[in-house]
Every structure is written in C-alpha cells, then in structure tokens.
Amino acid sequence: MNNEKIVLFYPHVPEAAREEARKILDTRWIGQGPKVDEFENVWFDQISHPNKAVAVGSGTDALHLAYILAGVGKGDEVITPVFTCTATNTPIFYQGAKPVFADIKPESLNIDVKSVEKLVNERTKAIVCVDYGGLPADLDELQAIADKWHIPLIEDACQAHGAMYKGRYVGSISDFTAFSFQAIKIITTCDGGMLTLKNSELEDKAKRIRWFGIDRQAKIADRWKNDIIEVGYKYQMTDISAAMGLEAMKILPQTLAHHRELFEAYREGLRGIPGITFIGDDDDHRSSCWLCTVLVERREDLKKKLAENGIESNQVHYRNDMYTVFGGRVSHCPNMDKIESKYLVLPIHYFLQVEDIKRICAVIKSGW
Ligand SMILES: Cc1ncc(COP(=O)(O)O)c(C=O)c1O
C-alpha cells in the first residue's frame, strides 16, 4: 500500500508565476504599479464583467472594503452565515456593526435563505453570503430579500474562483463580491484579494480607500488636489502579487478542471458508503471544487483512521459563535447544531491525482 502522506492543502505556484514575480523585482514597481491594473483588467474581462474589479491586499481587505462601501456603520446589523472563515465576519466589527448569525443549509453548508428571512429587519444594513468550499450560495433568493429591504448583497467568494451560478461567474452577479488569493487558494499571489462592484460609480472611491484615501492616479499625474476626504487604508495589491495572479489566470481553466476531476472522483468513490454524505454541487450552483466536505457519523473515529493511513482531514472552519469575540453561542441555528459534530474536509489540491482520491475513498470504505 502507498503510504505517502496526503496533506489537506498545498500551495500551487505555477512556474511562470515564479518567473514573472522574479522579473518584477528588477523593475521600478515592486509595490502597486501597472501589473495591478493589468490584473484588474483581466479579472474584469474573464470573470466579473460587467462588475468592476479592484485588487487589494487580501480577501479580508476586500470584505472590509465592501462593508465600508455598503455604508455599514456603528450599530448596524449585518446578516451573515454562522459557519464560515472568521475573516468574513471580523471586518463587520471594524465598522462598529454587529454580525447577526444566520443558519446554514445542511445540504450545501451555505446560508439558509429561510433563516435570513426571519432575521432581516430595519436595522439590517447588508446581507452577507459565503460560497462555502467554492459552492455558490442561493444568490437569486438572497438578492430578492436584499432588494425588498433596499440593502446590498455582499458575497464572500474567497473560495470560489471560477465558480458559476446559473451559468454566470460569481463576481459578476452580487452588489459586492470578495475573492482571496491567499496561500492555498485556487489562485494564489501569496496574499491578495479582489473586490468586484456592481455599482461602477464606487470604483474610484474603492481605489482611494485602498490607498490611504489618496487618488493615486491623480497623484502620479500630478493633478491631485492634495486633500484626503475619507479614512483610507493600506489595502493595495503589489505588482509582485499581480504578476503571479496574471500567470495563474492563464491556467485557471486547467486548474479548475483538475479540481473538478478530483471532486468527481470523490463523488463517485464515496457513493453508497453508509454514514457518509458528500456535499456536492448541481448545474445551477457550479462549485470551484476548492474543498471536499462530507458529513460523517463518528467524525473523530474517521479522522483517526485517515490519520493512521497518512491522510490529513480537518474541519477547516468552525461555527463563528463559538468564539468569545462574537458574543457567545446562538440558539436559532438548528441546522448548524445538527452538522456541527459531523462535517469533515478531505484533501483536494493541485498536486493530488485521482489515484490519491481513490486511496482515500478505499480507506473510508474499509470502515472506521
Ligand atoms: C470564506 C473566506 N473568507 C475570507 C477569507 C479571508 O481571505 P484572506 O486570507 O485572503 O484575507 C478566506 C480565506 O482565508 C475565506 O476562506
């Protein structure tokens, strides 16, 4: 038996991305420069059109910028899934606002529209959804609630590069969409992010706020009025990151196809195993297949069995209301309560092959 260790994640930096990053080090622009504009243009053309794209330093920056641009402020409520990376929700605090946790759906682990309907009220300033593991949330239904209450829908697509909702790329649909290019994402720039905007009038403001509140283009062209009118941050992307992102974009179809192949191998290999439910996707919700998540009985036993066979598995994210900073456990998320002890993430990354997935499925099939 092949006992080589199979890790959950491994960063994928294409050879060309290494070369381009190296070249940037010999130029005048190692911080934000022309490559960032180029990366934004490529993202716009290939992913987010007609929504504008603004490159930033991380997915967390993109989310915070979205909350600022959405007008989220002191005392506001923001409805957001209880189950996600904490980075979805901590920037709500940066704005002095309150995350209000909505339940998730056990079949997708994405925000439950029915729970959102129960929580929305006149204090709600925005609805946040997460495309968990790369699987798009129910965007139409969420948008309908957002429209009814005249509030924006903010989509955390940090895991969903190239995912599609009803045939359209995520990033081209919601009022705001945040992507992450952190180390282990489908596209990595070491760290980096992209915010896409439905309202193109917000583009200039977004670009000012990501760079100290200064109009950088005007400054470079020597026509800046030398005044700062709003609080800015240092949220820009560097040209080194953008150069890496541009190269990763060139092979995005192949990268996604590889993740898809592994995901389908899991779907096939886990079919019919008692005690295992595979979180899949469908034609309307086409996942980027960044994560493979299963619901499993006696999770700790399976984790142990996998570890004994050199296979890493983990929960990756936890319900956010378990963290003190979020104010304590809520009692209105029964689906989260139900799956809390059951969900488990299995390895998917660029360097795995279908044979590895078959090995993992065989271990699971042998029982735990
Ligand atoms: C769902 C989700 N939201 C937000 C983030 C934050 O992105 P970053 O690490 O680029 O700040 C991540 C990834 O880390 C994520 O997976």
The ligand as an SDF file (V2000), in Angstrom:
LIG
                    3D

 16 16  0  0  0  0  0  0  0  0999 V2000
  -14.5170   32.2420    3.1910 C   0  0  0  0  0  0  0  0  0  0  0  0
  -13.3130   33.1030    3.3960 C   0  0  0  0  0  0  0  0  0  0  0  0
  -13.4850   34.4080    3.6760 N   0  0  0  0  0  0  0  0  0  0  0  0
  -12.4590   35.2340    3.8550 C   0  0  0  0  0  0  0  0  0  0  0  0
  -11.1550   34.7910    3.7570 C   0  0  0  0  0  0  0  0  0  0  0  0
  -10.0470   35.7430    4.0140 C   0  0  0  0  0  0  0  0  0  0  0  0
   -9.1840   35.8500    2.9230 O   0  0  0  0  0  0  0  0  0  0  0  0
   -7.6610   36.3060    3.1770 P   0  0  0  0  0  0  0  0  0  0  0  0
   -6.9710   35.2270    3.9250 O   0  0  0  0  0  0  0  0  0  0  0  0
   -7.1310   36.4990    1.7940 O   0  0  0  0  0  0  0  0  0  0  0  0
   -7.7190   37.5680    3.9290 O   0  0  0  0  0  0  0  0  0  0  0  0
  -10.9140   33.4380    3.4710 C   0  0  0  0  0  0  0  0  0  0  0  0
   -9.5600   32.8650    3.3310 C   0  0  0  0  0  0  0  0  0  0  0  0
   -8.6500   32.9510    4.0330 O   0  0  0  0  0  0  0  0  0  0  0  0
  -12.0130   32.5850    3.2910 C   0  0  0  0  0  0  0  0  0  0  0  0
  -11.8310   31.2810    3.0230 O   0  0  0  0  0  0  0  0  0  0  0  0
  1  2  1  0
  2  3  1  0
  2 15  2  0
  3  4  2  0
  4  5  1  0
  5  6  1  0
  5 12  2  0
  6  7  1  0
  7  8  1  0
  8  9  2  0
  8 10  1  0
  8 11  1  0
 12 13  1  0
 12 15  1  0
 13 14  2  0
 15 16  1  0
M  END
$$$$
